Amino acid sequence: MNGLAMIAELILACSIVAQLTAAFMAFRLIHLTGTRLAWSLISAALALMAIRRIIPLYHLIAGDQSVPSDIFNESIGLVLSCLMLVGIMMIAPLFSTIKRSEDKLRLALADRDVLLKEVHHRVKNNLMIISSLLNLQMDCTVDEAACASLRESDSRIMSMAIIHEQVLQSGEYASIDCLSYVNNILTSIRNSVAPNNKDITLKIDMQPGINIGLDQAVSLGLIINELVSNSFKHAFQGCEKGEVSISCRRSEDQVQLSIQDSGVGMRDQVDMDNPSSLGLQLVKLLVEQLDGTIKYEKDGGSKFTIMFNAKLRSIQEVN
């Protein structure tokens, strides 16, 4: 009987050690996996199983024979406890490897964000330097036509600089919000080319939530800059006031941008397949970059409608 008691004591002791060890390792996996509830329950269950065996072990050690010990069942319990311990020991290194990989990926993403932010910051600064040089050149130029050309170039550069400024503010490197982007461009155009002696109203009707890729945003910004600037400069000759309307709608992946003014309209017939002016030639090339179409209508003033498919780049393409 003493021999059986010693065997039972050994089995119970080994089961308790195995279960407490497994409970401790399961508790450590909470930090590695982040699944707090699941591993907490497993750890608590293993700890309770170990505590349940402490009482019969105590009675056996104290020599209390009134508490029977089923050696067969306890042996099965010991085997199960060892299997659980071995299983957790095999899982723990795997989760440790996953945790290290996640930390490395998180660090790499942080480095990528810093790098992209620095690139956009430097590009924006370089564009601002070019803009400043153009303004200095305008101050030194007496020819009005040359000044107008420099002013147009400056306006185009600012429309590109606005993209990088908005990316820096939002922290979103794959796409840009059209509503805030167009508002920023129109503010820049009004400050640079809007005539001071005319009362021209800007009417903006943009559908919220339209995002486009940065490559498309550059072309779209230049198109808006070109058409709105032309309306400010040429559409209201002989008029004291007027209105320029910009609307943007999206249906699935199709984006429709309309730019319309209430001015006198273009005197000559406009053929967008073969435009005669430099500005419209630039607009046609930019629309082709968008893989889109453009239509001109003369309805009181001038109206341009551009249709294109919005394309968003993935993170892999950004990298």
N, C-alpha and C positions, 0 to 999 in steps of 0.2 A: 504493500500500500504506500509505503514511504517513497518507493521508486516511482510509482505512478504520480504521486504528488509532486515529486521533483521534476518529472517530465512536464506535467501540467504547468508548474511554475515557470519552467524555461520557455514553454510555448507561449504562455501569456505575456511573459516579459518581452520576448522577441516581437510579438504582435504589437505590444504597446510602443516599443521603440520604433518599429517600422511605420506604424500609423502616425505617431507624433512627428517623425522625420518627414513623412509624406505631407502631413498637414503644414509643416513649416515651409517646405519647398513650394507647395501650392500657394501659400500666402505670399511668397516672394514673387511668384508669377503674376501677381496683381500689378506690380510695378512694370514688369516687362511687357505685358500684353495690353494693359489698360482696361481689361474686362473685369472690373472690380467685383461686380455682383456674383458672377459665375464662380470665380476662383475663391471668393470669400465663402460661398456656400460649400464648395468642395473641402476647403480647409476646415471649416467648422464641423462638417460631417465626419471627417477623419479624426479630428480632435475628440469628438463625442464618442466615437467608436473606441478610441484609446482609453478614455475615461471610464467607459463601461466595463473594461477589462481590469481596471485597477482594483475594483472592489473584490472580485473573486480571487485575484492574486493576493490581496491583503489577507483574506481569510485562509488561503492555503499556507501562506508564510506563518500566520499565527497558529496554525495547527487546528483550525476549526473544521472538523470533518463533516459538520452538518450542511455545509455548502458543497454539493456535488460538482464535479468538474468533468465535462464530457470531452475527453481528450481528442476524439475524432473530429468533433465540430470545431474545437479550438485549433486543431491542426489545419483544417480547411481555412479557418479565419486567418491563420498565419500565412498560408500560401497566398490568399487573396491580398493580404496586407503587403506582402513582398512584391506581388505583381503590380499593385498600385504604386508602390515606391519606385520600382524599376521603370514603369511607364512614365511617371512624372520626371524621373531623372533623365529619361531619353527625350522628353518634350522640352525640358528647360533649356538645353543648349540651342535647340532650334529656335525657340522664342528669343533667346539672347542674340542669335545671329540676325533674326528679323529686326530686332530692336536696333542693333548696330547699323544695319542697312538703312532703316528709316532715319536714324540720326544723320547718316552720311547724305541721304537724299535731301533731308531738310536743310542741311548746311549747304549743299550744292544749289538748291533753289534760292536760298538766301543770297549766295554769291551771285547767282544769275540775276536776281532782282537788283542787286547793287550795281552790277555791270551794266545792265540795260538802263538803269536810272542815270548812270554816269554818261552813257552814250547819248541818251536823249538830252541830257543837260548840256553836253558839249556841242551837240548839233544845234540846239537852240541858241546857245551863246554865239556860235559862229555865224548863224543866220542874222542875229541881232547886230553883230559887228559889220556884216555886209550891209545891212539896212542903214546903220550909222554912216558908213562910208558913202552910200548913195545920197543920204541927206546932206553930208558935207559937200559932195559934188554939186548937188542942186544949189546950195548956197553960193557956190563959186561960178555958177553958170548963168549967163544973162539971156541966152536964147530960150524963149518960152517953149518952143517945140521940144528942145532937148530936155528941159526941166519936166515937161509932161511925160516924156518917155522914161526918165529916171523915176518919176513918181509912180508910174505904172509898175515898173520893175520892183520898186520898194513895196508896193501893195501886194504883189505876188509873193515876194519873199516873206512878208509878214503872215500871209495865209498859211504858209508852210511852218513857220515858227510857232504859230498858235497850236498846231498839232502836238508838237513836242512839249509845249508848256502844259497842255491839257493832260498829256500822258503822265508827266511828272506829278501833277496834282492828283490824278485819279489812281495811279499805280497799276493801271490796266494796260498791258503791253500788247494784247492781241487785237483789241478793237477799241472803237471810240464812240461816244454817245453823240449822235447827230444833232440833237436839240441844243446842247450846250456849245458844241463846236460851231454850228451855224450862227448862233447868237454872238459868239466871240469874233467870228469873221466879220459879221455885219457891223459890229461896234468898231472894229479896226477900219473898215471901209468908210464908215461915216466920218471917222476922225481924220482920215487922210484925203479922201477925194470928194466928199459931199460939198456942194457949193454953199457958201455962207449966206448968199443973198436969196436963197429959195427955201421955201417951207416944204420939204420932202419927208413924207411919212413912210416908215418901214412897217409893213404888216407881215407878221410871222405866224404861220399856221403849220406847226410841226407836230406830227404824231409822236407822242412819247414812246421811249423804249426802242427806237431804231438804232441799232449798232452796226457799224461796218468796219472792215479791216483797215489797218493803217495805210496800206498801199492805195486802197480805193479812196480813203479820206484825203490824201494829197491831191489826187485828180479832182475829186468833188469840190474841195476847197478852192482850187484854182478856177474851176468852172464858175462857181458862185461869185468869186472875186471878179472875174472877167465880165460876166453878164450884169451884175449889180453895179459895178463901176461904170460900165458903158451907159446904163440907164441914168445914173447920177449925172454923167457928163453930157450926154447927147439927147436924152429923151424929153427933157423939159425946157428946150430952147424956146423962148418966148412965153414961158409959163412962170407964174409966181409960186405955184405950189403943185404938188403931185404926190403920187403914192407908188411905192414899189412893194409888191407882194411876193412872198416866198412861202411855198407850201411843200410839204413832203409827206407822202403816205407810203405805207408798206403793206403788201398783200402777199403772205407767205415769204418767198425770197425776193419777190419783185418790188423794187423801190421806184417810186415816181416823184421826181422833183420838178416843180413848176416855178418859174420866175417870170413875173409879169409887171409891167409898169403902165401907168395911165397917161403916158406922154403922147408925143406926136407920132410915134412909130417910125420905122425906117422908110426913108424916101424911095430907095431902090428896092427892086425885087430881091429877096434873099433866097439863095439856093444853098442849103446846108450841105449838099453833096459836093459843091464846089464854091465855097465862100470866097469872097473877094478881099475882105479886110483881114488884117493880121490877127485881130482879137478873135474873130469867128473861126479862123483857121486853127488857132490854138484850142478853142473850145471843141472843134470837131476832132482834133487829135486826142484830146483828153477823154472825150466820150468814147472813142475807139479803145483807149486804154481800159475803160470800164467795161468793154464788150457790150456797150449799150447803144441806144438810138436817141436821136434828138429831132424834134419837130418845131418849126417856127410858125406862129400864127400872128396875123395883124388884126387885132380886135380892139379898136380904139387906140391902144398902144401896142407894145411888142410883148409877145408871150412865147417863152421857150419851155418845152416839156422834154425832160430827159428821163429815160427808162433804162434801168440796169438791174442786174441780179446782185444782191448783197452777198459778199463772200467774207466769212470769218476764218482766220487762220488758227490752227491749233497751236498748243504750247510747243510741240516738237518743231513746227515750222518757224515759230518765233525764235527758238534757240538756234 
